[in-house]
Structures are given as C-alpha cells and as structure tokens.
C-alpha cells in the first residue's frame, strides 16, 4: 500500500532538513522513509530562470509535461486544418 503524505507535512519536513535535521531521524519521528524525505528535498530545490523567477524541480517537470502536451495538441490542430 502506498501512503500519501499531506503537502504541508512534506514542506515542514523539507524545511527541517534544510535547517540541519537528518532525514533518518525525521523518518523515525514522522513516519515517511528516509528515501522519501530525500526525494522531497531534492524535488524542493529551486532553479532560477532567465527572467528571474524561481521554480522547484517538481514544478519544472510539470511545466515540461504541460509544454509537451500543448505541442501535441498543436500538431493535431495543424493536421486537422
């Protein structure tokens, strides 16, 4: 069974890791595996874009998927015209 954790809990744990707490001790305290916590931290790293905005790697991946979907839709519309 896959356990889903609330975004608020994920953000809190990520902040605790950034403040210096270890993922294995947070795992014992809050329940998610240390690997999950490391993945949350990795996904929360931000990237600054050329226009100065910052996005997390998770948001960036979502934008890439949306961009690909829109390109596919555009190709379908071009083919139908």
C-alpha positions as CSV (number, residue, x, y, z in Angstrom):
1,X,0.0,0.0,0.0
2,X,1.3,3.5,-0.9
3,X,1.0,6.1,1.8
4,X,0.3,9.7,0.7
5,X,1.5,12.5,2.9
6,X,0.0,16.0,3.0
7,X,1.9,18.7,1.2
8,X,2.1,20.7,4.5
9,X,3.9,17.8,6.2
10,X,6.3,17.4,3.3
11,X,7.1,21.1,3.3
12,X,7.7,21.1,7.0
13,X,10.0,18.1,6.9
14,X,11.9,19.6,3.9
15,X,12.4,22.8,6.0
16,X,13.6,20.8,8.9
17,X,16.2,19.1,6.7
18,X,17.3,22.4,5.3
19,X,17.7,23.6,8.9
20,X,20.1,20.7,9.6
21,X,18.0,17.8,10.8
22,X,18.8,14.4,9.4
23,X,16.3,12.5,7.2
24,X,16.7,9.3,9.2
25,X,15.8,10.9,12.5
26,X,12.8,12.7,10.8
27,X,11.8,9.4,9.3
28,X,11.5,7.8,12.8
29,X,9.7,10.8,14.2
30,X,7.1,11.4,11.4
31,X,6.8,8.1,9.5
32,X,7.9,8.6,5.9
33,X,11.0,6.7,4.8
34,X,14.4,8.5,4.8
35,X,14.5,7.9,1.0
36,X,11.1,9.6,0.6
37,X,12.3,12.6,2.6
38,X,15.5,12.8,0.5
39,X,13.3,12.8,-2.7
40,X,11.1,15.6,-1.2
41,X,14.2,17.7,-0.5
42,X,15.5,17.0,-4.0
43,X,12.2,18.0,-5.5
44,X,12.0,21.2,-3.5
45,X,15.3,22.6,-4.8
46,X,14.6,25.7,-6.8
47,X,16.0,26.8,-10.1
48,X,16.2,30.4,-11.2
49,X,15.0,31.0,-14.7
50,X,16.4,33.6,-17.1
51,X,13.5,36.0,-16.3
52,X,14.4,35.9,-12.6
53,X,11.5,33.6,-11.4
54,X,12.3,30.6,-9.3
55,X,10.6,27.2,-9.7
56,X,11.2,23.9,-8.0
57,X,12.4,20.9,-9.9
58,X,8.9,19.4,-9.4
59,X,7.2,22.4,-10.9
60,X,9.7,22.5,-13.7
61,X,8.9,18.8,-14.6
62,X,5.2,19.7,-14.5
63,X,5.8,22.6,-16.9
64,X,7.8,20.3,-19.2
65,X,4.9,17.8,-19.3
66,X,2.4,20.6,-19.9
67,X,4.5,22.0,-22.7
68,X,4.8,18.6,-24.4
69,X,1.0,18.1,-24.1
70,X,0.4,21.5,-25.7
71,X,2.8,20.8,-28.5
72,X,1.0,17.6,-29.3
73,X,-2.4,19.4,-29.3
74,X,-1.0,22.0,-31.6
75,X,0.2,19.3,-34.0
76,X,-3.2,17.7,-34.0
77,X,-4.8,21.0,-34.8
78,X,-2.4,21.7,-37.6
79,X,-3.1,18.3,-39.1
80,X,-6.8,18.9,-38.9
81,X,-6.6,22.2,-40.7
